[in-house]
Amino acid sequence: MTAAAIIASLIFAASLILILTEKFNRMIVAFTGAFLMVGVGEIFHFYNMEKAIEAVDFETLGLLLGMMILVAMLEPTGFFQYLAVLAARASKGKPVRLLILLGSVTTILSMFLDNVTTVVLIAPVTLLISEILGISAVPYLITEALLSNTGGVATLVGDPPNVLIGSAAGLSFTDFLVHSLPIVAVTWFGALILLRTLFRKELSKRPRSVKSVLRLDPAQSLNQPGTARKIVIVLCAAILMFFVHHLLQIEPALVALGAAAIAMPWAKPDVQEMLQKIEWSVLIFFTGLFVMVGGLEAAGVLGAMVDLLTRVVHMPPMLFGVSMIWVVALLSAVVDNVPITIAFIPVILGLGENGMNIAPLWWALAFGTGFGGNGTIIGSTANIIVTTLSEKTRTPITSKLWNRRGLPVMLLTCTIASIMYMLLYSTF
């Protein structure tokens, strides 16, 4: 391995370690790592600013930005809180029914919106409902995080890794519904049944004040019903366009940005407030990772990995895909699944250039990154958010508690995904 490849590998590895320790802001780490990668590339003549810009996937960034703008406009209207209160009333204060309904609402939203945003909006309402009922919020918070991670795998826009995979592999919104949704549906039911069993003790406790929940008025959560209606109409139109964008030869990013461009003059949001709610740090984080992985590719690191895999791996393609699900899942349990996805994409593309059928590998990568994040408290940003919110309650979520609940869910969902992957392998 050349000196350039060694230095590029060290920069990327150090950045991942710093991201994992969570002692530094991951946006700053990615930005600094990208700067160092370009600087080293200039010195050793293997990378420069022009190549760095080419490495950035603007399709992914555009799709994320468009969806973020729509969510930023919809959030202040109280629409998400409205759905949560509806679910609470429909449960009639029964803990098991409440778990299923809140989990279902979170899952459906996470299929079309970023799962982190979904949890940020639903979890505070969950805390309020739990406080009114006099029950522990822990089962509901953990379930919402785990099911949002699981449900997000079902669609192109449900999870950041899916956006990355779809862009790299040229997969459409419909492709995810055909190949990913059936597997996610089965794993989701399996996860829900397991969570019901794991939390049977907490869910068996009788709520103190059921009548208070029944008196909640969902309409009071909607502080801007007219605006909410307009944005939901545009969002639904965007989702319909996602179904046919490949037929019209329109990129998903254009659909998302176009929807945002239509919604803004129609809904007339507070622009400053909207801009503050957009997760710019996430976009910068992605950009930094793209630049660093581009440096790895330019330095020959990814090519060496592809050559090594081509020589070492002599297993049937189906078993190789199943192995990838588990390897990626284990990595995603301890490192954020976004850098894992960005690092694996060029490796899979390289295997394709060497003659391997990589179509099934994209789905293995999607299942591994999506389900693997459930395993630990740091495996997903959604996990960290609900853990932080639980610190305001009498029973905060600890790492030990998460491992006893999240790890079994991860193992079950990966097992179900592996079995269905093998059964449906010929369809990928």
BASEKOL-314377 format. One record per residue (C-alpha): residue number from 1; residue in one letter; x, y, z. Coordinates in steps of 0.2 Angstrom, whole numbers, always signed. Example, Ala and Ser with C-alpha at 12.3 -4.5 7.8 and 13.67 -1.06 7.14 Angstrom:
2
<n = 1, res = A, xx = +62, yy = -22, zz = +39>
<n = 2, res = S, xx = +68, yy = -5, zz = +36>
REM end
This chain:
428
<n = 1, res = M, xx = +0, yy = +0, zz = +0>
<n = 2, res = T, xx = +7, yy = +17, zz = -5>
<n = 3, res = A, xx = +10, yy = +31, zz = +8>
<n = 4, res = A, xx = -5, yy = +41, zz = +1>
<n = 5, res = A, xx = -16, yy = +26, zz = +4>
<n = 6, res = I, xx = -10, yy = +24, zz = +22>
<n = 7, res = I, xx = -12, yy = +42, zz = +26>
<n = 8, res = A, xx = -29, yy = +43, zz = +18>
<n = 9, res = S, xx = -34, yy = +28, zz = +28>
<n = 10, res = L, xx = -28, yy = +35, zz = +44>
<n = 11, res = I, xx = -38, yy = +51, zz = +41>
<n = 12, res = F, xx = -54, yy = +42, zz = +38>
<n = 13, res = A, xx = -51, yy = +29, zz = +52>
<n = 14, res = A, xx = -47, yy = +44, zz = +65>
<n = 15, res = S, xx = -63, yy = +53, zz = +59>
<n = 16, res = L, xx = -74, yy = +37, zz = +62>
<n = 17, res = I, xx = -66, yy = +35, zz = +79>
<n = 18, res = L, xx = -70, yy = +53, zz = +84>
<n = 19, res = I, xx = -88, yy = +51, zz = +78>
<n = 20, res = L, xx = -90, yy = +35, zz = +88>
<n = 21, res = T, xx = -83, yy = +43, zz = +104>
<n = 22, res = E, xx = -96, yy = +57, zz = +103>
<n = 23, res = K, xx = -85, yy = +69, zz = +112>
<n = 24, res = F, xx = -84, yy = +80, zz = +96>
<n = 25, res = N, xx = -98, yy = +87, zz = +85>
<n = 26, res = R, xx = -99, yy = +75, zz = +70>
<n = 27, res = M, xx = -101, yy = +89, zz = +58>
<n = 28, res = I, xx = -85, yy = +97, zz = +64>
<n = 29, res = V, xx = -76, yy = +80, zz = +63>
<n = 30, res = A, xx = -82, yy = +77, zz = +45>
<n = 31, res = F, xx = -78, yy = +94, zz = +39>
<n = 32, res = T, xx = -60, yy = +94, zz = +47>
<n = 33, res = G, xx = -57, yy = +76, zz = +40>
<n = 34, res = A, xx = -62, yy = +82, zz = +23>
<n = 35, res = F, xx = -51, yy = +97, zz = +24>
<n = 36, res = L, xx = -36, yy = +86, zz = +29>
<n = 37, res = M, xx = -40, yy = +74, zz = +15>
<n = 38, res = V, xx = -39, yy = +87, zz = +2>
<n = 39, res = G, xx = -24, yy = +95, zz = +10>
<n = 40, res = V, xx = -15, yy = +78, zz = +10>
<n = 41, res = G, xx = -21, yy = +74, zz = -7>
<n = 42, res = E, xx = -13, yy = +90, zz = -14>
<n = 43, res = I, xx = +4, yy = +87, zz = -5>
<n = 44, res = F, xx = +5, yy = +69, zz = -12>
<n = 45, res = H, xx = -3, yy = +73, zz = -28>
<n = 46, res = F, xx = -18, yy = +61, zz = -28>
<n = 47, res = Y, xx = -33, yy = +72, zz = -23>
<n = 48, res = N, xx = -38, yy = +90, zz = -26>
<n = 49, res = M, xx = -53, yy = +102, zz = -24>
<n = 50, res = E, xx = -59, yy = +97, zz = -41>
<n = 51, res = K, xx = -60, yy = +79, zz = -37>
<n = 52, res = A, xx = -67, yy = +83, zz = -20>
<n = 53, res = I, xx = -82, yy = +92, zz = -28>
<n = 54, res = E, xx = -84, yy = +77, zz = -40>
<n = 55, res = A, xx = -85, yy = +65, zz = -25>
<n = 56, res = V, xx = -100, yy = +75, zz = -17>
<n = 57, res = D, xx = -117, yy = +66, zz = -21>
<n = 58, res = F, xx = -127, yy = +82, zz = -25>
<n = 59, res = E, xx = -142, yy = +71, zz = -29>
<n = 60, res = T, xx = -143, yy = +64, zz = -11>
<n = 61, res = L, xx = -140, yy = +81, zz = -4>
<n = 62, res = G, xx = -154, yy = +89, zz = -14>
<n = 63, res = L, xx = -166, yy = +75, zz = -9>
<n = 64, res = L, xx = -162, yy = +77, zz = +9>
<n = 65, res = L, xx = -163, yy = +96, zz = +8>
<n = 66, res = G, xx = -180, yy = +96, zz = -1>
<n = 67, res = M, xx = -188, yy = +84, zz = +12>
<n = 68, res = M, xx = -180, yy = +94, zz = +26>
<n = 69, res = I, xx = -188, yy = +110, zz = +20>
<n = 70, res = L, xx = -205, yy = +102, zz = +19>
<n = 71, res = V, xx = -203, yy = +95, zz = +37>
<n = 72, res = A, xx = -197, yy = +112, zz = +43>
<n = 73, res = M, xx = -213, yy = +120, zz = +37>
<n = 74, res = L, xx = -225, yy = +107, zz = +43>
<n = 75, res = E, xx = -217, yy = +105, zz = +61>
<n = 76, res = P, xx = -224, yy = +122, zz = +68>
<n = 77, res = T, xx = -241, yy = +118, zz = +62>
<n = 78, res = G, xx = -243, yy = +104, zz = +76>
<n = 79, res = F, xx = -248, yy = +91, zz = +63>
<n = 80, res = F, xx = -236, yy = +78, zz = +70>
<n = 81, res = Q, xx = -243, yy = +81, zz = +88>
<n = 82, res = Y, xx = -260, yy = +80, zz = +81>
<n = 83, res = L, xx = -257, yy = +62, zz = +75>
<n = 84, res = A, xx = -249, yy = +57, zz = +91>
<n = 85, res = V, xx = -264, yy = +63, zz = +101>
<n = 86, res = L, xx = -276, yy = +54, zz = +89>
<n = 87, res = A, xx = -267, yy = +38, zz = +93>
<n = 88, res = A, xx = -267, yy = +41, zz = +112>
<n = 89, res = R, xx = -286, yy = +44, zz = +111>
<n = 90, res = A, xx = -289, yy = +28, zz = +100>
<n = 91, res = S, xx = -279, yy = +18, zz = +113>
<n = 92, res = K, xx = -292, yy = +22, zz = +127>
<n = 93, res = G, xx = -278, yy = +22, zz = +139>
<n = 94, res = K, xx = -273, yy = +4, zz = +137>
<n = 95, res = P, xx = -254, yy = +2, zz = +137>
<n = 96, res = V, xx = -252, yy = -12, zz = +124>
<n = 97, res = R, xx = -264, yy = -3, zz = +112>
<n = 98, res = L, xx = -255, yy = +13, zz = +115>
<n = 99, res = L, xx = -238, yy = +5, zz = +111>
<n = 100, res = I, xx = -245, yy = -2, zz = +95>
<n = 101, res = L, xx = -253, yy = +14, zz = +89>
<n = 102, res = L, xx = -239, yy = +26, zz = +94>
<n = 103, res = G, xx = -227, yy = +13, zz = +86>
<n = 104, res = S, xx = -237, yy = +13, zz = +70>
<n = 105, res = V, xx = -239, yy = +31, zz = +68>
<n = 106, res = T, xx = -220, yy = +33, zz = +71>
<n = 107, res = T, xx = -216, yy = +20, zz = +58>
<n = 108, res = I, xx = -228, yy = +27, zz = +45>
<n = 109, res = L, xx = -221, yy = +44, zz = +47>
<n = 110, res = S, xx = -203, yy = +37, zz = +46>
<n = 111, res = M, xx = -206, yy = +29, zz = +30>
<n = 112, res = F, xx = -208, yy = +46, zz = +21>
<n = 113, res = L, xx = -199, yy = +58, zz = +33>
<n = 114, res = D, xx = -182, yy = +57, zz = +41>
<n = 115, res = N, xx = -184, yy = +45, zz = +56>
<n = 116, res = V, xx = -174, yy = +57, zz = +67>
<n = 117, res = T, xx = -186, yy = +71, zz = +64>
<n = 118, res = T, xx = -201, yy = +59, zz = +67>
<n = 119, res = V, xx = -194, yy = +54, zz = +84>
<n = 120, res = V, xx = -190, yy = +72, zz = +89>
<n = 121, res = L, xx = -208, yy = +77, zz = +86>
<n = 122, res = I, xx = -217, yy = +62, zz = +93>
<n = 123, res = A, xx = -206, yy = +58, zz = +108>
<n = 124, res = P, xx = -211, yy = +74, zz = +118>
<n = 125, res = V, xx = -229, yy = +70, zz = +115>
<n = 126, res = T, xx = -226, yy = +53, zz = +121>
<n = 127, res = L, xx = -219, yy = +59, zz = +137>
<n = 128, res = L, xx = -234, yy = +70, zz = +140>
<n = 129, res = I, xx = -246, yy = +56, zz = +137>
<n = 130, res = S, xx = -236, yy = +44, zz = +149>
<n = 131, res = E, xx = -236, yy = +58, zz = +162>
<n = 132, res = I, xx = -255, yy = +60, zz = +161>
<n = 133, res = L, xx = -258, yy = +41, zz = +162>
<n = 134, res = G, xx = -246, yy = +39, zz = +176>
<n = 135, res = I, xx = -236, yy = +26, zz = +167>
<n = 136, res = S, xx = -217, yy = +24, zz = +162>
<n = 137, res = A, xx = -213, yy = +32, zz = +145>
<n = 138, res = V, xx = -198, yy = +20, zz = +143>
<n = 139, res = P, xx = -207, yy = +6, zz = +133>
<n = 140, res = Y, xx = -215, yy = +19, zz = +121>
<n = 141, res = L, xx = -199, yy = +29, zz = +118>
<n = 142, res = I, xx = -188, yy = +14, zz = +115>
<n = 143, res = T, xx = -202, yy = +6, zz = +103>
<n = 144, res = E, xx = -203, yy = +22, zz = +94>
<n = 145, res = A, xx = -185, yy = +23, zz = +90>
<n = 146, res = L, xx = -183, yy = +5, zz = +86>
<n = 147, res = L, xx = -198, yy = +5, zz = +74>
<n = 148, res = S, xx = -194, yy = +21, zz = +66>
<n = 149, res = N, xx = -177, yy = +14, zz = +62>
<n = 150, res = T, xx = -185, yy = -2, zz = +55>
<n = 151, res = G, xx = -199, yy = +7, zz = +45>
<n = 152, res = G, xx = -187, yy = +19, zz = +37>
<n = 153, res = V, xx = -179, yy = +5, zz = +28>
<n = 154, res = A, xx = -195, yy = +2, zz = +18>
<n = 155, res = T, xx = -194, yy = +17, zz = +6>
<n = 156, res = L, xx = -181, yy = +28, zz = -3>
<n = 157, res = V, xx = -183, yy = +43, zz = +7>
<n = 158, res = G, xx = -186, yy = +34, zz = +24>
<n = 159, res = D, xx = -168, yy = +33, zz = +30>
<n = 160, res = P, xx = -152, yy = +43, zz = +25>
<n = 161, res = P, xx = -143, yy = +26, zz = +20>
<n = 162, res = N, xx = -157, yy = +22, zz = +8>
<n = 163, res = V, xx = -156, yy = +39, zz = -1>
<n = 164, res = L, xx = -137, yy = +36, zz = -3>
<n = 165, res = I, xx = -140, yy = +18, zz = -9>
<n = 166, res = G, xx = -154, yy = +24, zz = -21>
<n = 167, res = S, xx = -143, yy = +37, zz = -29>
<n = 168, res = A, xx = -128, yy = +26, zz = -31>
<n = 169, res = A, xx = -137, yy = +11, zz = -38>
<n = 170, res = G, xx = -150, yy = +21, zz = -48>
<n = 171, res = L, xx = -165, yy = +13, zz = -38>
<n = 172, res = S, xx = -182, yy = +21, zz = -39>
<n = 173, res = F, xx = -195, yy = +24, zz = -25>
<n = 174, res = T, xx = -205, yy = +10, zz = -33>
<n = 175, res = D, xx = -190, yy = -2, zz = -32>
<n = 176, res = F, xx = -189, yy = +0, zz = -13>
<n = 177, res = L, xx = -208, yy = -3, zz = -12>
<n = 178, res = V, xx = -206, yy = -19, zz = -22>
<n = 179, res = H, xx = -190, yy = -26, zz = -14>
<n = 180, res = S, xx = -188, yy = -18, zz = +3>
<n = 181, res = L, xx = -206, yy = -15, zz = +9>
<n = 182, res = P, xx = -212, yy = -33, zz = +10>
<n = 183, res = I, xx = -196, yy = -38, zz = +20>
<n = 184, res = V, xx = -198, yy = -23, zz = +32>
<n = 185, res = A, xx = -216, yy = -27, zz = +34>
<n = 186, res = V, xx = -212, yy = -44, zz = +41>
<n = 187, res = T, xx = -198, yy = -39, zz = +51>
<n = 188, res = W, xx = -208, yy = -24, zz = +58>
<n = 189, res = F, xx = -222, yy = -36, zz = +65>
<n = 190, res = G, xx = -208, yy = -48, zz = +72>
<n = 191, res = A, xx = -200, yy = -33, zz = +81>
<n = 192, res = L, xx = -217, yy = -27, zz = +88>
<n = 193, res = I, xx = -222, yy = -44, zz = +95>
<n = 194, res = L, xx = -204, yy = -46, zz = +103>
<n = 195, res = L, xx = -206, yy = -28, zz = +110>
<n = 196, res = R, xx = -223, yy = -33, zz = +117>
<n = 197, res = T, xx = -215, yy = -48, zz = +126>
<n = 198, res = L, xx = -199, yy = -39, zz = +132>
<n = 199, res = F, xx = -210, yy = -25, zz = +140>
<n = 200, res = R, xx = -224, yy = -36, zz = +146>
<n = 201, res = K, xx = -220, yy = -31, zz = +164>
<n = 202, res = E, xx = -221, yy = -12, zz = +161>
<n = 203, res = L, xx = -236, yy = -14, zz = +150>
<n = 204, res = S, xx = -246, yy = -24, zz = +163>
<n = 205, res = K, xx = -247, yy = -9, zz = +175>
<n = 206, res = R, xx = -264, yy = -1, zz = +175>
<n = 207, res = P, xx = -264, yy = +18, zz = +171>
<n = 208, res = R, xx = -270, yy = +30, zz = +184>
<n = 209, res = S, xx = -280, yy = +43, zz = +173>
<n = 210, res = V, xx = -287, yy = +36, zz = +157>
<n = 211, res = K, xx = -301, yy = +49, zz = +157>
<n = 212, res = S, xx = -288, yy = +63, zz = +155>
<n = 213, res = V, xx = -282, yy = +55, zz = +139>
<n = 214, res = L, xx = -299, yy = +54, zz = +132>
<n = 215, res = R, xx = -302, yy = +72, zz = +136>
<n = 216, res = L, xx = -287, yy = +77, zz = +125>
<n = 217, res = D, xx = -293, yy = +87, zz = +110>
<n = 218, res = P, xx = -282, yy = +83, zz = +94>
<n = 219, res = A, xx = -288, yy = +99, zz = +86>
<n = 220, res = Q, xx = -280, yy = +109, zz = +99>
<n = 221, res = S, xx = -263, yy = +102, zz = +93>
<n = 222, res = L, xx = -266, yy = +110, zz = +76>
<n = 223, res = N, xx = -261, yy = +128, zz = +78>
<n = 224, res = Q, xx = -260, yy = +131, zz = +59>
<n = 225, res = P, xx = -273, yy = +119, zz = +51>
<n = 226, res = G, xx = -274, yy = +129, zz = +35>
<n = 227, res = T, xx = -255, yy = +129, zz = +33>
<n = 228, res = A, xx = -254, yy = +110, zz = +38>
<n = 229, res = R, xx = -267, yy = +106, zz = +25>
<n = 230, res = K, xx = -257, yy = +115, zz = +11>
<n = 231, res = I, xx = -241, yy = +107, zz = +15>
<n = 232, res = V, xx = -248, yy = +89, zz = +17>
<n = 233, res = I, xx = -256, yy = +91, zz = +0>
<n = 234, res = V, xx = -239, yy = +96, zz = -7>
<n = 235, res = L, xx = -231, yy = +82, zz = +2>
<n = 236, res = C, xx = -243, yy = +69, zz = -4>
<n = 237, res = A, xx = -241, yy = +75, zz = -22>
<n = 238, res = A, xx = -222, yy = +73, zz = -20>
<n = 239, res = I, xx = -224, yy = +55, zz = -13>
<n = 240, res = L, xx = -235, yy = +51, zz = -29>
<n = 241, res = M, xx = -222, yy = +59, zz = -40>
<n = 242, res = F, xx = -209, yy = +47, zz = -31>
<n = 243, res = F, xx = -219, yy = +33, zz = -38>
<n = 244, res = V, xx = -217, yy = +38, zz = -56>
<n = 245, res = H, xx = -201, yy = +49, zz = -56>
<n = 246, res = H, xx = -191, yy = +35, zz = -66>
<n = 247, res = L, xx = -205, yy = +34, zz = -79>
<n = 248, res = L, xx = -204, yy = +53, zz = -82>
<n = 249, res = Q, xx = -185, yy = +53, zz = -81>
<n = 250, res = I, xx = -185, yy = +65, zz = -66>
<n = 251, res = E, xx = -173, yy = +63, zz = -52>
<n = 252, res = P, xx = -180, yy = +61, zz = -34>
<n = 253, res = A, xx = -170, yy = +77, zz = -29>
<n = 254, res = L, xx = -179, yy = +87, zz = -41>
<n = 255, res = V, xx = -196, yy = +81, zz = -35>
<n = 256, res = A, xx = -191, yy = +85, zz = -17>
<n = 257, res = L, xx = -184, yy = +102, zz = -21>
<n = 258, res = G, xx = -199, yy = +106, zz = -33>
<n = 259, res = A, xx = -211, yy = +101, zz = -19>
<n = 260, res = A, xx = -202, yy = +113, zz = -7>
<n = 261, res = A, xx = -202, yy = +127, zz = -20>
<n = 262, res = I, xx = -221, yy = +125, zz = -23>
<n = 263, res = A, xx = -225, yy = +124, zz = -4>
<n = 264, res = M, xx = -215, yy = +139, zz = +1>
<n = 265, res = P, xx = -225, yy = +153, zz = -9>
<n = 266, res = W, xx = -241, yy = +143, zz = -5>
<n = 267, res = A, xx = -239, yy = +141, zz = +14>
<n = 268, res = K, xx = -229, yy = +157, zz = +16>
<n = 269, res = P, xx = -219, yy = +151, zz = +31>
<n = 270, res = D, xx = -208, yy = +161, zz = +42>
<n = 271, res = V, xx = -192, yy = +160, zz = +32>
<n = 272, res = Q, xx = -180, yy = +163, zz = +47>
<n = 273, res = E, xx = -189, yy = +150, zz = +57>
<n = 274, res = M, xx = -189, yy = +137, zz = +43>
<n = 275, res = L, xx = -171, yy = +140, zz = +39>
<n = 276, res = Q, xx = -167, yy = +137, zz = +58>
<n = 277, res = K, xx = -176, yy = +120, zz = +58>
<n = 278, res = I, xx = -167, yy = +113, zz = +43>
<n = 279, res = E, xx = -153, yy = +101, zz = +49>
<n = 280, res = W, xx = -138, yy = +110, zz = +40>
<n = 281, res = S, xx = -126, yy = +101, zz = +51>
<n = 282, res = V, xx = -132, yy = +84, zz = +43>
<n = 283, res = L, xx = -129, yy = +91, zz = +26>
<n = 284, res = I, xx = -112, yy = +97, zz = +30>
<n = 285, res = F, xx = -108, yy = +80, zz = +38>
<n = 286, res = F, xx = -113, yy = +71, zz = +23>
<n = 287, res = T, xx = -103, yy = +82, zz = +12>
<n = 288, res = G, xx = -88, yy = +79, zz = +23>
<n = 289, res = L, xx = -90, yy = +61, zz = +22>
<n = 290, res = F, xx = -92, yy = +61, zz = +3>
<n = 291, res = V, xx = -76, yy = +71, zz = +1>
<n = 292, res = M, xx = -66, yy = +59, zz = +13>
<n = 293, res = V, xx = -72, yy = +43, zz = +4>
<n = 294, res = G, xx = -68, yy = +52, zz = -13>
<n = 295, res = G, xx = -50, yy = +54, zz = -6>
<n = 296, res = L, xx = -50, yy = +35, zz = -1>
<n = 297, res = E, xx = -55, yy = +31, zz = -19>
<n = 298, res = A, xx = -42, yy = +42, zz = -26>
<n = 299, res = A, xx = -28, yy = +35, zz = -15>
<n = 300, res = G, xx = -32, yy = +18, zz = -21>
<n = 301, res = V, xx = -38, yy = +11, zz = -4>
<n = 302, res = L, xx = -55, yy = +6, zz = -10>
<n = 303, res = G, xx = -48, yy = -2, zz = -25>
<n = 304, res = A, xx = -37, yy = -12, zz = -14>
<n = 305, res = M, xx = -52, yy = -18, zz = -4>
<n = 306, res = V, xx = -61, yy = -23, zz = -19>
<n = 307, res = D, xx = -46, yy = -33, zz = -25>
<n = 308, res = L, xx = -44, yy = -42, zz = -8>
<n = 309, res = L, xx = -63, yy = -46, zz = -7>
<n = 310, res = T, xx = -62, yy = -53, zz = -25>
<n = 311, res = R, xx = -48, yy = -64, zz = -20>
<n = 312, res = V, xx = -53, yy = -70, zz = -3>
<n = 313, res = V, xx = -72, yy = -72, zz = -5>
<n = 314, res = H, xx = -76, yy = -88, zz = -14>
<n = 315, res = M, xx = -94, yy = -91, zz = -7>
<n = 316, res = P, xx = -110, yy = -92, zz = -16>
<n = 317, res = P, xx = -117, yy = -74, zz = -20>
<n = 318, res = M, xx = -132, yy = -77, zz = -9>
<n = 319, res = L, xx = -122, yy = -81, zz = +6>
<n = 320, res = F, xx = -110, yy = -67, zz = +2>
<n = 321, res = G, xx = -126, yy = -55, zz = +3>
<n = 322, res = V, xx = -132, yy = -63, zz = +19>
<n = 323, res = S, xx = -114, yy = -61, zz = +26>
<n = 324, res = M, xx = -115, yy = -42, zz = +21>
<n = 325, res = I, xx = -131, yy = -40, zz = +30>
<n = 326, res = W, xx = -123, yy = -46, zz = +47>
<n = 327, res = V, xx = -106, yy = -37, zz = +44>
<n = 328, res = V, xx = -114, yy = -21, zz = +40>
<n = 329, res = A, xx = -127, yy = -23, zz = +54>
<n = 330, res = L, xx = -113, yy = -26, zz = +67>
<n = 331, res = L, xx = -103, yy = -11, zz = +61>
<n = 332, res = S, xx = -119, yy = +0, zz = +61>
<n = 333, res = A, xx = -122, yy = -5, zz = +79>
<n = 334, res = V, xx = -106, yy = +4, zz = +85>
<n = 335, res = V, xx = -104, yy = +17, zz = +71>
<n = 336, res = D, xx = -117, yy = +29, zz = +63>
<n = 337, res = N, xx = -124, yy = +20, zz = +48>
<n = 338, res = V, xx = -121, yy = +34, zz = +36>
<n = 339, res = P, xx = -102, yy = +33, zz = +36>
<n = 340, res = I, xx = -104, yy = +14, zz = +35>
<n = 341, res = T, xx = -115, yy = +16, zz = +19>
<n = 342, res = I, xx = -104, yy = +29, zz = +11>
<n = 343, res = A, xx = -89, yy = +18, zz = +13>
<n = 344, res = F, xx = -97, yy = +2, zz = +7>
<n = 345, res = I, xx = -105, yy = +10, zz = -9>
<n = 346, res = P, xx = -89, yy = +12, zz = -19>
<n = 347, res = V, xx = -83, yy = -6, zz = -14>
<n = 348, res = I, xx = -99, yy = -13, zz = -20>
<n = 349, res = L, xx = -98, yy = -3, zz = -36>
<n = 350, res = G, xx = -80, yy = -10, zz = -38>
<n = 351, res = L, xx = -86, yy = -28, zz = -36>
<n = 352, res = G, xx = -98, yy = -24, zz = -50>
<n = 353, res = E, xx = -84, yy = -18, zz = -61>
<n = 354, res = N, xx = -75, yy = -35, zz = -58>
<n = 355, res = G, xx = -90, yy = -45, zz = -64>
<n = 356, res = M, xx = -100, yy = -48, zz = -48>
<n = 357, res = N, xx = -119, yy = -47, zz = -49>
<n = 358, res = I, xx = -121, yy = -32, zz = -36>
<n = 359, res = A, xx = -140, yy = -29, zz = -38>
<n = 360, res = P, xx = -144, yy = -40, zz = -22>
<n = 361, res = L, xx = -129, yy = -32, zz = -13>
<n = 362, res = W, xx = -138, yy = -15, zz = -12>
<n = 363, res = W, xx = -152, yy = -23, zz = -3>
<n = 364, res = A, xx = -141, yy = -32, zz = +9>
<n = 365, res = L, xx = -132, yy = -15, zz = +13>
<n = 366, res = A, xx = -149, yy = -7, zz = +16>
<n = 367, res = F, xx = -155, yy = -20, zz = +28>
<n = 368, res = G, xx = -139, yy = -21, zz = +37>
<n = 369, res = T, xx = -138, yy = -2, zz = +40>
<n = 370, res = G, xx = -156, yy = +0, zz = +44>
<n = 371, res = F, xx = -158, yy = -14, zz = +56>
<n = 372, res = G, xx = -141, yy = -14, zz = +63>
<n = 373, res = G, xx = -143, yy = +3, zz = +71>
<n = 374, res = N, xx = -156, yy = -4, zz = +83>
<n = 375, res = G, xx = -143, yy = -14, zz = +92>
<n = 376, res = T, xx = -135, yy = -1, zz = +103>
<n = 377, res = I, xx = -139, yy = +16, zz = +111>
<n = 378, res = I, xx = -127, yy = +24, zz = +99>
<n = 379, res = G, xx = -132, yy = +14, zz = +84>
<n = 380, res = S, xx = -144, yy = +27, zz = +78>
<n = 381, res = T, xx = -147, yy = +46, zz = +81>
<n = 382, res = A, xx = -165, yy = +42, zz = +85>
<n = 383, res = N, xx = -159, yy = +31, zz = +99>
<n = 384, res = I, xx = -148, yy = +45, zz = +106>
<n = 385, res = I, xx = -163, yy = +57, zz = +105>
<n = 386, res = V, xx = -175, yy = +46, zz = +115>
<n = 387, res = T, xx = -162, yy = +42, zz = +127>
<n = 388, res = T, xx = -159, yy = +60, zz = +130>
<n = 389, res = L, xx = -177, yy = +64, zz = +132>
<n = 390, res = S, xx = -179, yy = +50, zz = +145>
<n = 391, res = E, xx = -167, yy = +59, zz = +156>
<n = 392, res = K, xx = -181, yy = +71, zz = +161>
<n = 393, res = T, xx = -191, yy = +56, zz = +168>
<n = 394, res = R, xx = -190, yy = +46, zz = +184>
<n = 395, res = T, xx = -184, yy = +31, zz = +174>
<n = 396, res = P, xx = -170, yy = +36, zz = +161>
<n = 397, res = I, xx = -165, yy = +24, zz = +148>
<n = 398, res = T, xx = -148, yy = +17, zz = +151>
<n = 399, res = S, xx = -136, yy = +9, zz = +139>
<n = 400, res = K, xx = -138, yy = -8, zz = +149>
<n = 401, res = L, xx = -157, yy = -6, zz = +147>
<n = 402, res = W, xx = -156, yy = -2, zz = +129>
<n = 403, res = N, xx = -145, yy = -18, zz = +126>
<n = 404, res = R, xx = -158, yy = -29, zz = +134>
<n = 405, res = R, xx = -171, yy = -22, zz = +123>
<n = 406, res = G, xx = -163, yy = -16, zz = +107>
<n = 407, res = L, xx = -150, yy = -30, zz = +104>
<n = 408, res = P, xx = -164, yy = -43, zz = +104>
<n = 409, res = V, xx = -174, yy = -33, zz = +91>
<n = 410, res = M, xx = -158, yy = -31, zz = +80>
<n = 411, res = L, xx = -154, yy = -49, zz = +80>
<n = 412, res = L, xx = -172, yy = -54, zz = +76>
<n = 413, res = T, xx = -174, yy = -41, zz = +62>
<n = 414, res = C, xx = -158, yy = -46, zz = +54>
<n = 415, res = T, xx = -162, yy = -65, zz = +56>
<n = 416, res = I, xx = -179, yy = -62, zz = +47>
<n = 417, res = A, xx = -171, yy = -51, zz = +34>
<n = 418, res = S, xx = -158, yy = -64, zz = +31>
<n = 419, res = I, xx = -171, yy = -78, zz = +28>
<n = 420, res = M, xx = -182, yy = -67, zz = +17>
<n = 421, res = Y, xx = -167, yy = -61, zz = +8>
<n = 422, res = M, xx = -162, yy = -79, zz = +3>
<n = 423, res = L, xx = -180, yy = -84, zz = -1>
<n = 424, res = L, xx = -182, yy = -68, zz = -12>
<n = 425, res = Y, xx = -164, yy = -68, zz = -19>
<n = 426, res = S, xx = -169, yy = -72, zz = -37>
<n = 427, res = T, xx = -181, yy = -57, zz = -37>
<n = 428, res = F, xx = -167, yy = -44, zz = -33>
REM end
